[in-house]
Amino acid sequence: MGVGRRVICGLKIAVFTSFVNACVTILSMSDSTTGFLLVDKPAGWTSFDVVAKLRSTTGIKKIGHAGTLDPFATGLLVVAVGREATKQIDRFVKQDKTYETQFKIGYTSTTGDPEGEIQPVDDGGKYDAWPNKERVEQAIKESFLGEMLQKPPMYSAIKIGGKKLYELARQGKEVERKDRRITIYSFDVIDYKDAVLTAVIRVSSGTYIRVIAQDLGEYFGLGAYCLQLRRTRIGDFDVKDAHAIDQVTKENWQTFLINNSDLPSQPKSLIKN
């Protein structure tokens, strides 16, 4: 091979090597800017507030989350960052969710939570007849486990006729809502004292814990609302692995990303027994 041909061949190899290295760099950049962030949402923030904050922090507009948390609630929010991650968000939206919660029995709330108008229920002076822990556990066993129908609350982000239900509720309007089929997999009573029930509940996607509180109160004819709510798990993700929103900065957010390739091919909670 002549000197000229060797030089040309060497140039081609160099160009090809540079092209391959560039592709690897681009792919690495792509991988480092798309994935999932586990955020421990604080009380007072909407789920959209978290998304808006992360858009500002990351500079990426394509961001979504796997399941809304009410403003009063805290806990796990799985956030998809980047186009590739948001394409997979449905994998996690439909997964089972676990909550730590407290129900206040004997009171009602217009919103089913502490942010509504709270009213005591007239028990006719029969406070001693209120359920004890054993009666509450028996009621749960009989009526609050397994598959059932649940009517979504008016104060929710569900859209009917192009309008979000909570927008209609704030106008004093109530519309017909279709029942949804849900499953309560477990409902473990942790404590029951001074008419406050503390429990851990695992449910299917789309279940409203506020409605469970209201239904339990109505079961005893006393009313109830959800006093506190914290989401601890979504499928295989745990809030113990989540980060406070103020810990996620422009300098470190990429180090918190769970890469798509690190996700299970099929989340355990989606595998039917």
C-alpha positions, 0 to 999 in steps of 0.5 A: 500500500502506497503512502498516499493510500495509507494516509487516506485510510488513516484519515477515514479511520480517524473520522469514523472513530471520531463519529463513533465517539460523538455518538457515544457522547450524545447517547451518554448525554441522553441517558444522563438527562432522562429517567425517574426522580423519586421526590418526597412531596411536602405538605402545601405543594401541589403535584404540579408545583413539584413538576414546575420546580423540576422543570426550572431546576433541570431545564427540561420541559418534558416532565410528568408524574405517576399519580397526583397527591393532594396538596395537604398530603405528603410522600412519594411522587415518581417523576419522569424526566425527559421524553424517554422517561415520560413515554414509560410513565403509564407503567407506574401510574397504574401500580398499587399504592400504599399510604399512612393515614389518619381518619378523624371520626365524628366530623365531616369535611366538605373536601374530605380533608383538613382543607375543607369546612369541618363540621362536628356530627351530632351523635345525640350525646351517645359518645360512649356508643362510638366504635372502639378499636375492635369494632373498627377492625371488624368493620374494615374486615367486613366492608373495607377489604377487597374489590369494590366500587367507589364514587370519585369525590367532587374535589378531584382533578377528574374531568367531566365535560372538559371541566375538572371536578374541583372547579365545579365544586368550588362553584357550588356545583355537583355533577353525576360521577360514575363509580370506579372499581377499586381494590383495597388489598390491606387496611391495617389499624396501627392505633385508634385513640380519641376518635382518630384512626391511624392506619396503613392502607394499600390500594389499587390505582385510582383509589381515593383515601379521602372517600374511604375515610368518609365511607368508614364514618358513614358506616358508623353513622358518625362521619369522618374525614382524612386528617393526614395522608402520606404515600409511602410506596408506588409499586416497587418504589419506596419513599425511603429512597426519595429526596426532598424537593429542596435537595434537588438542585441544578448541580446534582439532579442528574445524580438522583436519576433512576435510569430507564435501563435500571428499571425492572422489565415488569414491575412486581406490582403489575405481575398478577398472582 
